[in-house]
Amino acid sequence: MNKIHPTAVVSPQAKLGNDLEIGPYAVIEDNVEIGDGTFIDSHVKVARYTKVGQRCRFYLGALIGEEPQDHRFKVGTEAWTYIGDDTIIREYVTIHRSPFQGGITSVGDKCLLMGFVHVGHDARIGNFVTVANHTAVSGHVIIEDQAVLSGYILIHQFCRIGKIAMLGGRTIITQDVPPFCMLAENNCICGPNTIGLRRAGFDSAHRAIMRRAIKSYFFHGLNTKNAFKEILKEKKTPEVDHFMEFIKQTSRGIMSGDPALCVKKD
């Protein structure tokens, strides 16, 4: 059975799963779907056109699927916000839907968005992503699986953060951060995200291959074409392929590397 506080405002048009808990003064609007076992704390608003997976947890004051902060938005536009299974959204997080008909803002499975994080319209966040307090994810940003973002980061519109990347706190992201890289607090790539690779199950041989690929691209003074030639002299792996393909597809360019901070050890 669902446990819904009598002060909560829940639209009769919302589709509610089983074993939900909805706290005091929460608001669930029309055209909302909420999966089984989800907890919604007091003063949370789940706005229209939002679909929430199973076993999620939304904490005090979170605002999910609200109208975007965009001059192009017109009232009545049907655009959806998707939240995956087992995702935790902490206090006062804001997630906005798209201003475009049929547009999507999405957060994947098993993500953790800490307090006061903002996710702008049309952003796409993958699975197992962690975003720390006060980080602002602008519109159309893409964050791939297992990335870790520290606190107080500002990410420009249309930037991409690659798989298992790690971003230091207080950084300002104006270009793409490739997969498996670590970005230091001086806004420069400093090497591979070694701890993230270990946690993801990469053995020492695969970590070494990725480390050499990242060093070839960022720290050997080569242009992209020659860096790729050097990388391809090594044993190819799916991770190296993804690293290079991510770079090839950039539209905003790639954040620069700092040889002085280059990680020396695995």
C-alpha positions, 0 to 999 in steps of 0.5 A: 500500500502507498503511504501518502500524507494528507497534505500532499497534492497528488493529481488523479491523472498521475500513475502511481506504483506500489509501496510509495511514500509521499511526504507532507506538502509534496505535489505530483502533477498530471501526466506523471508516472512514479515507479514502485518503492519510490520515496518522495520527501516533503515539499517535493514537486514532480511536475507534469510529463515526468516519468520516475523509475523504481526505488528512487528517493527524492529529498526535501524541496527537490523540483523534478521536470519543471518548465525550462528556463528558456525564452523559447518555451511555450506553455503546453509544450509536451516534453518529458523528463525521465528518471531511471531506477534507484536514483537518489536526488537530494535536497533542492535539486532542480531538473528542467524539461525541454522547451521543445515538443517531444524533447527529453531531459534524462537521468539514468539508473543508480545516479546520485545528485547531491544537494542544490545540483541543477540539471538544465533542459535537454541534458542527458545523464547516464547510469551510475553518475555522481554529481556533488553539491551545487554543480550546475549542468547546463542545457544539452549537456551529455554526461556518460556512465560512471562519471564523477563530478565534484562540487561547485562545477559550472558546465557550459551548454552542449558540453560532453563529459565522457565515461568514467571521467572525474572532474575536480571541484570548482572547475568551469567546463567550456569544452568536452572532457574525454572518457576515463580522464581526470580534470584538475581544479586548474581546469586542465586534464591531468591524466587518467581517472585511475581510481575510477578505472580500478573501481570499474574493474579494469586490470593494471594492463588495461589501465596502463593502455589507457594512461598511455593513450591519454598521455599521447593525446594531451602531453606529447605536444602532438596534434590530434592526427599525430596523437591518434597515430601514436595511440594506434601503435599500442594494443587497441581496446574498446576503451581506447576506441571509445576515447578516440571516437569521443574526441572525433565527435567533439563540436566544442573542442576538448579541454586542454591538458597540463603536463606539469600535473601529469599523473606519473603512477597507476 
